Amino acid sequence: MSLFRDDGIVLRTQKLGEADRIITLLTRGHGRVRAVARGVRRTKSKFGARLEPFSHVDVQFFARGSELIGRGLPWCTQSETIAPYGGQIVTDYARYTAGTAMLETAERFTDHEGEPAVQQYLLLVGGLRSLARSEHAPHLILDAFLLRSLAVNGYAPSFDDCAKCGLQGPNRFFSVAAGGVICGDCRVPGSVVPSTEAIRLLSALLTGDWPTADACEARHVREGTGLVSAYLHWHLERGLRSLRYVEYAEKQPR
């Protein structure tokens, strides 16, 4: 029997029995971890309040054996709050839906439990912090997070040089299957011709050029979001359930 300590972001929770929950976290040192938290659904449990989605926590696990991920689920025996991002995120619909899509993306890109995914973890912490502080529009933070998550998992799109032959950009066509912008000679069926402004926006989001991203017109932001969604759907092989609510939120009057 062993104790493990790590810090992580709570991705989701599931009811277990009458008073327990299964907590899914993305941790710094152990990647995605599922653990049982006992008694957290009782009304007087302060422990359970710390283990809600979006929370950044320092957690202690108790596992049978010498490895955290073994035959059964470990127990989550202690937790201390590092940053309660959920308090700021859940009070605003646009932030909440964007944050939910970020949590789902992080879980989808870390499908093997116990395998460290430090870059994905750091991206999620930074994205939720930016979302909680309202540093930029929620949909821009989400698109930046999606693009960077794709990049750290080996699917970085090209927004300048041709993704197939490497011809120096700018190039006019865009293909999700080809990996980004492509030249006329490499054009494939299903390619689209996005606006220069939309491609410039996506490049800015991927590289962290926030002044350019924040100044982009709404119509180009919508176009860029469509490209990000299509690109993500292609590489995940199925879309994110939470993205439909982000799109709905953007159509509502402010």
Buried (B, 14 or more C-beta within 10 A) or exposed (E): EEEBEBBBBBBBBEEBEEBBBBBBBBBBBBBBBBBBBBBBBEEEBEBBEBBBBBBBBBBBBBBEEEEBBEEEBBBBBBBEEBBBBBEBBBEBBBBBBBBBBBBBBBBBBBEEBBEBBEBBBEBBBBBBBBBBEBEBBBBBBBBBBBBBBBBBBEBBBBBBBBBBEEBEBEBBBBBBBBBBBBBEEBBEEEBEEBEEBBBBBBBBBBBEEBEBBEEBEEEBBBBBBBBBBBBBBBBBEEEBEBBEBBBEBBEEEE
